[in-house]
Amino acid sequence: MSPRHAAGPDPGERAAVITGLGLTTALGGDVPSTWRALLGGGCGVERVDFAAPEGPAQVYLAARAAVDPGTALSSAKAAQCDRSARFALVAAREAVRDAGFPDASTLSAAGTRVAVAVGVGLGGLTSILEQNHRLETRGAARVSPRTIPVMLPNHPAAEVGLMVGARAGVHAPVSACASGAEALAQALGLIREGRADLVVAGGAEAALHPLALAGFARLRALSRRHDDPKGASRPFDADRDGFVMGEGAGVLVVESAGHAAARGARVHARLTGAGITNDSHHVAQPAPGGTGCAAAVDAALRDAGLLPEEVQHINAHATSTPLGDLGEAQALHKVFGETLDDVAVSATKGAFGHTLGAAGAIEAVLTVLALRDRTAPPACSLERVDPEIGLNVVGRTPAALHSGPLSAITTSMGFGGHNIALAFADAS
């Protein structure tokens, strides 16, 4: 990787700014409650019993949403949607209101070109399995007429698009656990290319089902620390043994600087760059040495016109798997070198689980909040950083970021070799 980077795109009307934030996670049903719980060391992981067709219930660790998304929607809308789309709608509605629009239907008023990009990993898995069970036990006539719309990977994006009047396009990237981050990369491109004035972008996931949990368990990807749910997921820890699945959504309103200024919008932060690569190595294992992740981070820095030493904060993908965390750390060392000693690295999945396709978007929201409040969030379950990791990981208490200009990087990786890195800067 080159240690120097050419200047990125000139700031101007087509620069991308973040004007709205929305979250629903195992820590809280909105941004304030999630952020408050995260900074306070909260953890949403618990033991969950799933009924089994035969024999005893199956017990897994999981991070279920703190607020059922169905309770925040009308009963009619909730009935029309898969749980993943319900999460997306709840988070998108909060983000839109946070951006200064009292009602989602007002986004496209006065000729504003509104687009949507919402990614998923497993998408409508629970709805597919529920309807298949109906088919097998009650017959074809009892299958819901909504089965096809809710099982499609674009279902959450389509529902958000209908809510906000997204006539400038609706996009639904599906890149496993990097989907939410890729949606934000798409949003950045839409703004820069002048194809949209405003993009509602993020990721959603609701896959806490015994089939998904059993599948990940068979891959030996899940933590087996069932006697300690709150300490089970330990990203970057010397004793990490796997992740805990979570559910939820993160959505951001990404807007052109010119459009935001014209309507007097508050700006939380700026989305300054994106890097997208693929390992082309293995369907479920990262490339040795984190080479693909390193290339994505390097590309994001170049796109943003940032030097490695200008980054003060990283929100890492950090799933708590032995190989994944080590590969990511090696990637960051490749790109940042000795400057990593001065970078506060947050690893937040221990608090709300690995939310698969929503993870990159949720962590993008947290990165924006870290820049806005100049506070790097803690790792609630960290005991001892693995010596092989060699990162300045934020421990169990938040870390203050300095008072000058701030830039941050987020990383996301997914099965299939997907690597996405996003660069953010404070609003100044």
C-alpha positions in Angstrom: 0.0 0.0 0.0 1.2 3.5 -0.8 1.8 5.5 2.3 0.6 8.7 0.6 -2.6 9.5 -1.0 -3.5 12.1 -3.7 -6.2 14.6 -2.9 -9.7 13.3 -3.2 -12.7 15.0 -4.8 -13.0 18.7 -4.3 -15.7 19.6 -1.7 -18.7 21.2 -3.2 -22.4 20.9 -3.8 -22.0 17.2 -4.6 -20.1 16.3 -1.5 -22.1 13.9 0.7 -23.2 14.9 4.1 -25.1 12.9 6.8 -28.2 14.7 7.9 -30.3 11.9 9.5 -29.7 8.9 11.7 -31.9 5.9 12.6 -31.2 2.8 14.7 -33.0 -0.2 16.2 -30.8 -2.7 18.0 -30.6 -5.0 21.0 -29.6 -2.0 23.0 -32.5 0.3 22.1 -35.2 1.0 19.7 -33.8 4.3 18.5 -30.5 6.3 18.2 -30.5 8.0 21.7 -31.3 4.8 23.6 -28.8 2.7 21.7 -26.0 5.3 22.0 -26.6 5.8 25.7 -26.6 2.1 26.4 -23.5 1.5 24.3 -21.5 4.3 26.1 -22.7 2.9 29.4 -21.3 -0.5 28.7 -24.7 -2.2 28.1 -25.1 -5.6 26.4 -28.1 -7.0 24.7 -26.9 -10.7 24.5 -29.0 -13.4 26.2 -29.8 -17.1 26.2 -32.7 -17.7 23.9 -34.8 -20.9 23.8 -36.2 -21.9 20.5 -39.0 -24.5 20.4 -38.0 -27.7 18.5 -40.3 -29.9 16.5 -39.0 -32.9 18.5 -37.2 -33.2 21.7 -36.0 -30.3 24.0 -35.9 -26.7 23.0 -32.7 -25.5 21.3 -30.8 -23.0 23.3 -28.6 -20.3 21.6 -27.0 -17.0 22.5 -28.6 -14.1 20.6 -29.1 -10.4 20.7 -32.7 -9.8 20.1 -34.0 -6.3 19.4 -34.9 -4.3 22.5 -38.1 -3.1 20.9 -40.3 -5.2 18.6 -40.5 -3.3 15.3 -44.1 -4.4 14.9 -45.1 -2.2 17.9 -43.8 0.9 16.1 -45.8 0.4 12.9 -49.5 0.1 12.2 -50.8 -3.4 12.5 -51.7 -3.3 8.7 -48.2 -2.4 7.7 -46.5 -4.8 10.1 -48.7 -7.6 8.7 -47.5 -6.8 5.1 -43.8 -7.0 5.9 -41.1 -9.5 6.9 -39.5 -8.6 10.2 -36.3 -7.4 8.4 -38.5 -4.8 6.5 -40.1 -3.7 9.7 -36.7 -3.0 11.2 -35.8 -1.0 8.0 -39.0 1.0 8.1 -38.6 1.9 11.8 -34.9 3.0 11.4 -35.7 4.9 8.2 -38.5 6.8 9.7 -36.3 7.9 12.6 -33.5 8.9 10.2 -36.0 10.9 8.1 -37.4 12.7 11.1 -33.9 13.4 12.4 -33.0 14.9 9.0 -35.8 17.5 9.6 -38.7 16.0 7.6 -41.7 15.6 9.9 -43.3 13.1 7.5 -41.5 10.7 5.1 -43.9 11.6 2.3 -42.5 15.2 2.3 -39.0 14.1 1.2 -39.8 14.2 -2.5 -41.6 17.5 -2.4 -40.5 20.5 -4.4 -38.7 18.2 -6.9 -36.2 16.6 -4.6 -34.7 13.5 -6.2 -34.9 10.8 -3.5 -33.2 7.4 -3.8 -33.0 4.4 -1.4 -30.2 1.9 -0.9 -31.0 -0.7 1.8 -29.0 -4.0 2.0 -29.7 -7.3 3.6 -27.7 -10.5 4.2 -30.2 -13.3 4.7 -33.3 -11.0 4.2 -36.7 -12.7 4.4 -35.4 -16.0 5.9 -38.0 -16.2 8.7 -40.9 -15.5 6.3 -39.7 -18.1 3.8 -39.5 -20.8 6.5 -42.8 -19.8 8.0 -44.6 -20.1 4.7 -42.9 -23.3 3.8 -44.1 -24.7 7.1 -47.7 -23.6 6.2 -47.3 -25.3 2.9 -46.3 -28.6 4.4 -48.7 -28.6 7.3 -51.8 -26.8 6.0 -51.6 -26.9 2.2 -51.0 -24.5 -0.7 -54.2 -22.6 -0.2 -52.9 -21.4 3.2 -49.7 -19.9 1.9 -49.8 -16.1 2.1 -50.3 -14.1 -1.1 -47.5 -11.9 0.2 -45.0 -14.7 0.2 -43.1 -13.7 -3.0 -42.7 -10.0 -2.2 -41.5 -10.6 1.4 -39.0 -13.3 0.5 -37.2 -11.1 -2.1 -33.9 -9.5 -1.0 -35.1 -6.1 -2.1 -38.2 -6.2 0.2 -36.8 -3.9 2.9 -35.5 -1.5 0.3 -38.8 -1.5 -1.6 -40.8 -0.8 1.5 -38.5 2.1 2.5 -38.7 3.3 -1.1 -42.5 3.4 -1.0 -42.5 5.2 2.3 -40.2 8.0 1.1 -41.3 8.3 -2.5 -37.9 7.2 -3.9 -38.4 7.9 -7.6 -34.7 8.4 -8.2 -34.1 4.7 -7.7 -34.3 1.9 -5.1 -31.2 -0.3 -4.7 -30.8 -3.4 -2.6 -27.1 -4.6 -2.4 -26.7 -8.2 -1.1 -23.1 -8.8 -0.1 -23.5 -10.8 3.1 -22.3 -9.0 6.2 -21.0 -6.1 4.1 -24.5 -5.3 2.6 -25.3 -2.3 4.8 -21.9 -0.7 4.2 -22.2 -1.3 0.4 -25.5 0.5 0.5 -23.8 3.6 1.9 -21.1 3.3 -0.8 -23.8 3.3 -3.4 -25.4 6.3 -1.7 -22.1 8.2 -2.0 -21.9 7.4 -5.7 -25.5 8.5 -6.3 -24.8 11.9 -4.7 -21.4 12.4 -6.4 -22.8 11.5 -9.8 -25.7 13.9 -9.4 -28.3 11.2 -9.8 -30.0 11.9 -6.4 -30.2 14.9 -4.0 -30.9 12.7 -1.0 -30.5 8.9 -0.4 -32.0 7.0 2.5 -29.4 4.3 3.0 -28.5 1.5 5.3 -29.1 -2.2 6.2 -31.5 -4.4 8.0 -31.6 -8.0 9.3 -33.9 -10.3 11.2 -32.5 -13.8 11.0 -32.7 -15.1 14.5 -34.0 -18.5 13.5 -32.8 -22.0 14.6 -31.8 -22.8 11.0 -29.5 -19.8 10.7 -28.1 -20.3 14.2 -27.5 -24.0 13.6 -25.8 -23.3 10.3 -23.4 -20.8 11.8 -22.8 -23.2 14.7 -21.9 -25.9 12.3 -19.3 -23.5 10.8 -18.0 -23.1 14.3 -18.5 -19.3 13.9 -20.6 -18.8 17.1 -19.4 -18.3 20.6 -19.8 -21.4 22.8 -19.7 -19.4 26.0 -23.3 -20.1 27.0 -22.6 -19.8 30.7 -21.6 -16.1 30.2 -24.0 -14.5 27.7 -22.9 -10.9 28.4 -19.2 -11.9 27.9 -19.7 -14.3 25.0 -18.8 -12.0 22.1 -15.3 -10.6 22.7 -14.0 -8.9 19.6 -10.2 -8.6 19.5 -10.0 -10.4 22.9 -7.3 -13.0 23.5 -10.1 -15.5 24.5 -12.6 -14.8 21.7 -14.3 -17.9 20.3 -16.9 -16.7 17.9 -19.7 -14.2 17.4 -23.3 -13.9 18.7 -26.1 -13.2 16.1 -28.1 -10.1 16.5 -30.9 -8.3 14.7 -31.9 -4.7 13.9 -31.3 -2.0 11.4 -29.3 1.2 10.8 -30.3 3.9 8.3 -28.7 7.2 7.4 -29.9 10.1 5.3 -27.1 10.9 2.9 -27.6 14.2 1.2 -25.7 16.4 -1.2 -24.1 19.3 0.6 -25.8 21.8 -1.8 -29.3 20.4 -1.1 -28.7 20.2 2.6 -27.5 23.8 2.7 -30.4 25.0 0.6 -32.9 23.7 3.1 -30.9 24.7 6.2 -30.3 21.1 7.4 -28.2 20.2 10.4 -25.2 18.1 9.3 -24.0 15.3 11.7 -20.9 14.4 9.6 -19.5 14.0 6.1 -19.3 10.7 4.1 -16.0 11.3 2.3 -14.9 8.1 0.7 -15.6 4.4 0.0 -13.5 1.4 -1.0 -14.8 -1.9 -2.3 -12.7 -5.0 -3.0 -13.1 -8.8 -3.0 -10.7 -11.4 -1.6 -11.4 -13.9 -4.4 -10.0 -16.4 -2.0 -12.6 -18.5 -0.2 -16.4 -18.4 0.3 -16.2 -18.2 4.1 -12.6 -17.4 5.1 -10.8 -14.1 4.7 -7.7 -13.8 2.6 -4.5 -14.6 4.5 -3.0 -11.5 6.1 -6.2 -9.4 5.5 -5.0 -8.3 2.0 -8.5 -7.7 0.6 -9.6 -5.7 3.6 -6.4 -3.7 3.5 -7.0 -2.9 -0.2 -10.5 -1.7 0.6 -9.3 0.6 3.4 -6.5 2.0 1.2 -9.1 2.7 -1.5 -11.4 4.5 0.9 -8.5 6.7 2.1 -7.6 7.5 -1.5 -11.2 8.3 -2.4 -11.5 10.6 0.6 -8.1 12.3 0.0 -6.9 11.2 3.4 -3.5 10.3 4.6 -3.3 7.4 7.1 -2.1 9.6 9.8 -5.2 11.9 9.5 -7.5 9.1 10.8 -8.2 9.3 14.5 -10.9 6.6 14.9 -11.8 3.2 13.4 -15.0 1.3 14.0 -13.8 -2.2 13.1 -15.9 -5.1 11.7 -14.4 -7.3 14.5 -16.9 -10.1 14.8 -15.0 -12.0 17.6 -13.9 -14.9 15.4 -10.3 -16.0 15.9 -9.3 -15.8 12.2 -11.5 -12.9 11.2 -10.3 -10.5 13.9 -6.6 -11.3 13.3 -6.9 -10.9 9.6 -8.6 -7.5 10.0 -5.9 -6.4 12.5 -3.2 -7.4 10.0 -5.0 -5.4 7.3 -5.1 -2.3 9.4 -1.4 -2.6 10.3 -0.6 -2.9 6.5 -2.4 0.4 5.8 -1.7 2.5 8.9 1.6 1.2 10.2 2.9 2.9 13.3 0.2 5.6 13.2 -2.2 2.9 14.6 -0.8 3.7 18.0 -2.7 7.0 18.0 -6.0 5.6 16.5 -8.9 4.7 18.9 -10.3 1.4 17.5 -13.9 0.5 18.6 -15.2 -3.0 18.4 -18.9 -2.8 19.3 -20.5 -6.1 18.2 -20.1 -7.5 21.7 -22.9 -5.2 22.8 -25.6 -5.8 20.1 -24.4 -8.9 18.3 -23.4 -9.5 14.7 -26.4 -8.2 12.7 -25.1 -9.5 9.4 -26.4 -7.3 6.6 -27.3 -4.5 9.0 -23.9 -4.5 10.7 -22.1 -2.0 8.4 -24.9 0.5 8.5 -25.4 0.2 12.3 -21.6 0.8 12.8 -21.7 3.7 10.3 -24.3 5.4 12.5 -22.1 4.7 15.5 -19.1 6.2 13.7 -21.0 9.4 12.9 -22.1 9.6 16.5 -18.5 9.1 17.6 -17.4 12.0 15.4 -20.3 14.2 16.4 -19.7 13.6 20.2 -15.9 13.2 19.9 -16.3 9.9 21.8 -15.1 6.5 20.7 -17.6 3.8 22.0 -16.3 1.0 24.2 -16.1 -2.8 23.8 -18.4 -3.9 26.6 -17.0 -7.4 27.0 -13.2 -6.9 26.4 -11.0 -8.5 29.0 -7.5 -8.6 27.4 -6.6 -7.6 23.9 -4.9 -10.4 22.0 -1.2 -9.6 21.8 -1.3 -10.7 18.1 -3.9 -8.0 17.4 -1.7 -5.1 18.4 -4.4 -2.4 18.2 -5.4 0.4 20.5 -8.8 -1.1 21.2 -11.1 1.0 23.3 -11.8 -0.9 26.5 -14.8 -1.0 28.7 -15.1 2.8 29.0 -15.5 5.3 26.2 -12.4 7.1 24.9 -12.4 10.9 24.2 -11.3 12.0 20.7 -9.3 15.2 20.3 -10.7 18.6 19.7 -9.3 19.2 16.2 -10.5 18.0 12.8 -11.6 14.3 12.9 -11.7 11.6 10.4 -12.8 7.9 10.8 -12.9 4.7 9.0 -15.4 1.8 9.2 -14.7 -1.7 7.9 -17.1 -4.4 6.8 -16.5 -7.9 5.5 -18.8 -10.7 4.3 -18.9 -14.3 3.1 -17.9 -14.4 -0.5 -14.9 -12.2 0.1 -16.7 -8.9 0.2 -14.7 -6.0 1.7 -16.2 -2.5 2.2 -14.5 0.5 3.9 -16.1 3.8 4.4 -14.4 7.1 5.4 -16.2 9.8 7.4 -15.2 13.3 8.7 -16.7 15.5 11.3 -19.2 18.2 10.2 -16.7 21.1 10.3 
